[in-house]
């Protein structure tokens, strides 16, 4: 199979699309680079597949087959190859290391570019190129045992290297600007680094120079100049910071990590911190009527739990 060649061509075309700097080509850049990385991952699985197994480790359908000598082996069947979740599972069982966190960011940017940011700019994709550079460099060297510069060619590699260096410098300045305020919430502080501009998708957001408090905070996009006030970006930052906890809460019935604040109404009340990351409000979590715990979803009824608040309203 020509997985490696397809991976190289996808990444090369993606970088060419990025450098072309037109709306259509930038959309293509996001798609091609993401596809190229997944093909590199499949190449690693293909190389580990036993000879004569039809690349079993990259195939979605795996079936047992009895050889003439009576030996039972597993082979790949059909034409459908593994998707991202299946690649991740097989990497885990085989001890193959990949930067899934960065790939998740690239996947999110690719989806957002296609659906949310029709006027995507070259600057806005610097983060995607930078993350791709790091994934490709580390994976190709550690897992494929090859030099990425030789695989991709000097022109493509130098372009990615240059974007990575410029992006790192700009991102450092943006992140340093966040230190001008005490955010008073670890979840909020963590989520800020995950935010992207609502207008163009760039991750190069910085704090406005003149603000001194969380409520006054305004973010400015270094790529397109768009601004966003705290009542807009704080709920988004909280959602990003706690998205995995939210997923677990739904899948396993765990406690909801964040809810709407009973005071300001924003979806920025962090349950584990016991306060709203936006307005700083904190409410009682023990019902004054029955003494039971007030569930996160019922905090708007505080100082009573939902049931007691309902019964109290009936009494009235």
C-alpha positions in Angstrom: 0.0 0.0 0.0 1.2 3.5 -0.7 0.2 4.9 2.7 3.5 6.7 3.3 3.6 8.3 -0.2 -0.1 9.4 0.2 0.7 10.9 3.6 3.7 12.8 2.3 1.7 14.2 -0.7 -1.2 15.2 1.5 1.1 17.2 3.9 3.0 18.7 1.0 -0.2 19.8 -0.7 -1.5 21.1 2.6 1.5 23.3 3.1 1.3 24.6 -0.5 -2.3 25.4 0.1 -1.4 27.3 3.3 1.3 29.3 1.5 -1.1 30.2 -1.4 -3.2 32.1 1.2 -6.7 32.1 -0.5 -9.9 31.2 1.3 -10.4 28.0 -0.7 -6.8 26.9 -0.5 -6.7 27.5 3.3 -9.8 25.2 3.8 -7.9 22.6 1.7 -4.8 23.1 3.8 -6.6 22.1 7.0 -8.1 19.0 5.4 -5.0 17.8 3.7 -2.6 18.2 6.7 -5.0 16.5 9.1 -5.5 13.6 6.6 -1.7 13.4 6.1 -1.1 12.9 9.8 -3.7 10.1 10.0 -2.0 8.4 7.1 1.4 8.6 8.9 -0.3 6.9 11.8 -1.7 4.2 9.6 1.7 3.7 8.0 3.1 2.8 11.5 0.3 0.2 11.9 0.9 -1.2 8.5 4.6 -1.7 9.1 3.7 -3.7 12.2 1.2 -5.9 10.4 2.3 -9.5 10.0 3.4 -10.5 6.4 0.5 -11.9 4.4 -2.1 -10.4 6.7 -3.4 -7.8 4.2 -2.2 -5.0 6.6 -4.5 -6.4 9.3 -3.7 -3.6 11.8 -5.0 -0.9 9.5 -8.2 -2.7 8.4 -11.5 -2.0 10.1 -12.7 -5.6 9.5 -10.5 -8.3 10.9 -11.4 -12.0 10.4 -9.7 -15.3 11.3 -8.3 -17.4 8.5 -7.2 -21.0 8.6 -4.0 -21.7 6.7 -3.2 -25.0 4.9 -0.9 -26.0 7.8 -3.9 -25.7 10.2 -2.6 -22.5 11.8 -5.2 -19.8 12.6 -4.2 -16.2 11.7 -6.1 -12.9 11.6 -6.2 -11.0 8.3 -7.7 -7.7 7.2 -10.8 -7.9 5.0 -12.5 -5.4 2.7 -11.3 -1.9 1.8 -12.3 0.1 4.8 -9.4 1.2 7.0 -9.4 2.2 10.7 -10.8 5.6 11.8 -9.2 7.9 14.3 -10.8 6.2 17.4 -9.7 2.8 16.2 -6.2 4.0 15.5 -6.0 5.4 19.0 -7.1 2.0 20.5 -4.6 0.1 18.5 -1.8 2.5 19.3 -2.6 2.1 23.0 -2.5 -1.7 22.9 0.7 -1.8 20.8 2.5 0.9 22.9 2.8 3.3 20.0 3.1 6.9 21.2 1.4 9.8 19.5 0.4 13.3 20.5 -3.3 12.9 20.6 -4.0 16.1 22.4 -2.4 18.1 19.6 -4.2 16.0 17.0 -7.5 16.7 18.8 -6.8 20.4 18.5 -6.0 20.0 14.8 -9.3 18.1 14.3 -11.2 20.8 16.1 -9.7 23.5 14.0 -10.3 21.6 10.8 -14.0 21.2 11.7 -14.4 24.8 12.8 -12.7 26.1 9.6 -15.2 24.2 7.5 -18.3 25.2 9.4 -17.7 28.3 11.5 -15.0 30.4 9.8 -15.7 30.9 6.1 -13.3 33.9 6.1 -10.4 32.0 7.6 -7.0 33.8 7.4 -3.5 32.5 7.0 -2.6 33.8 10.4 -5.4 31.9 11.9 -4.0 28.6 10.7 -0.5 29.2 12.2 -1.5 27.2 15.2 -2.6 24.2 13.1 0.7 24.3 11.1 2.7 24.6 14.3 0.9 21.6 16.0 1.3 19.6 12.8 5.0 20.3 12.7 5.5 19.0 16.2 3.3 15.9 15.7 5.0 15.0 12.4 8.6 15.6 13.7 8.2 13.5 16.8 6.2 10.7 15.3 8.3 10.2 12.2 11.5 10.2 14.2 10.3 8.0 17.2 7.9 5.6 15.5 8.9 5.5 11.8 12.6 5.9 12.5 13.0 8.3 9.7 13.9 12.0 9.3 10.9 14.2 8.6 12.9 16.7 6.5 14.0 13.9 4.2 10.4 12.5 3.9 8.6 15.8 3.3 11.3 17.5 1.4 13.3 20.6 2.4 10.8 23.1 1.0 7.8 21.8 2.9 9.8 21.2 6.1 11.4 24.6 6.1 8.0 26.3 5.6 6.6 24.4 8.5 9.6 25.2 10.7 9.4 28.9 9.9 5.7 29.0 10.8 6.3 27.1 14.0 9.0 29.5 15.1 6.9 32.6 14.4 3.8 31.1 16.0 5.7 30.2 19.1 6.9 33.8 19.6 3.5 35.3 19.1 1.8 32.7 21.3 4.3 33.3 24.1 3.4 37.0 24.1 -0.3 36.2 24.1 0.0 33.8 27.0 2.1 36.2 29.0 -0.6 38.9 28.7 -3.0 36.6 30.6 -0.7 36.9 33.7 -1.7 40.6 34.2 -4.9 39.4 35.9 -5.6 37.1 38.8 -8.3 34.9 37.2 -9.2 33.4 40.6 -10.2 30.2 38.9 -7.8 27.4 37.8 -10.4 26.1 35.3 -10.7 29.5 33.7 -6.9 30.0 33.6 -6.5 26.6 31.9 -9.3 27.2 29.4 -7.9 30.5 28.2 -5.0 28.8 26.5 -7.5 26.6 24.5 -9.6 29.5 23.2 -9.8 30.5 19.5 -11.1 33.7 18.1 -14.9 33.5 17.4 -14.5 35.5 14.2 -11.5 33.9 12.4 -10.5 30.8 14.5 -7.0 32.0 15.4 -5.6 30.9 18.8 -3.5 34.1 19.1 -5.7 35.9 21.6 -4.3 38.4 24.1 -5.6 40.4 27.0 -6.4 44.1 26.4 -3.8 46.2 28.1 -6.0 48.5 30.1 -8.2 46.0 32.1 -7.5 45.2 35.7 -10.3 42.7 36.7 -11.9 39.6 35.5 -15.2 41.4 34.8 -13.5 44.1 32.8 -11.3 41.7 30.8 -11.4 41.9 27.0 -9.6 39.6 24.6 -8.2 40.9 21.3 -7.4 38.6 18.4 -3.8 39.2 17.0 -4.9 37.9 13.6 -8.0 39.8 12.8 -8.3 42.4 15.5 -11.7 41.2 16.8 -12.5 41.7 20.5 -14.5 39.6 22.9 -15.8 40.7 26.4 -15.5 38.5 29.5 -19.2 37.5 29.6 -18.6 35.8 26.2 -15.2 34.3 26.4 -15.3 33.1 30.1 -18.1 30.5 29.5 -16.3 29.3 26.4 -13.0 28.9 28.3 -14.8 27.0 31.1 -16.4 24.7 28.6 -13.1 23.9 26.9 -11.2 23.4 30.2 -13.9 21.0 31.6 -15.0 19.3 28.4 -13.6 15.9 29.3 -15.1 16.1 32.8 -18.4 17.0 31.1 -18.1 14.0 28.8 -17.5 11.7 31.8 -20.4 13.1 33.7 -22.7 12.2 30.8 -21.1 8.8 30.0 -20.7 7.6 33.6 -23.3 9.6 35.5 -20.6 11.7 37.4 -21.2 15.1 38.8 -21.7 17.9 36.3 -18.5 20.0 36.3 -20.0 23.4 35.5 -23.5 24.9 35.5 -25.2 28.3 35.0 -24.5 30.7 37.8 -27.5 31.5 39.9 -26.3 35.1 40.2 -25.1 36.2 36.8 -26.7 33.5 34.7 -23.6 32.7 32.7 -22.6 29.0 32.2 -19.4 29.6 34.3 -20.1 28.2 37.8 -17.4 25.7 38.4 -18.7 23.1 40.8 -15.4 21.8 42.0 -14.3 25.3 42.8 -17.6 26.3 44.4 -17.8 29.6 42.7 -18.6 31.4 39.4 -15.5 32.1 37.3 -17.2 35.1 35.9 -18.8 37.1 38.8 -17.2 35.3 41.7 -20.5 34.3 43.3 -20.6 31.3 45.6 -23.8 29.6 46.8 -24.7 27.2 49.7 -24.6 23.5 48.8 -26.4 22.3 51.9 -30.2 22.6 52.0 -31.4 24.7 54.9 -34.7 22.7 55.0 -33.7 19.1 54.8 -29.9 19.3 55.4 -29.2 17.3 52.2 -26.7 18.1 49.5 -27.9 20.5 46.8 -27.0 18.9 43.4 -25.1 21.1 40.9 -28.2 21.2 38.6 -30.2 22.6 41.5 -27.9 25.3 42.6 -30.3 27.9 41.3 -32.6 26.8 44.1 -30.0 27.4 46.8 -30.2 27.7 49.8 -32.7 24.8 49.3 -32.5 21.7 47.2 -34.8 21.4 44.2 -37.3 19.2 46.1 -37.5 21.4 49.1 -37.8 24.5 47.0 -40.7 22.9 45.2 -42.4 21.8 48.4 -41.8 25.3 49.9 -43.5 26.9 46.9 -46.5 24.6 47.3 -46.7 25.6 51.0 -46.9 29.2 49.9 
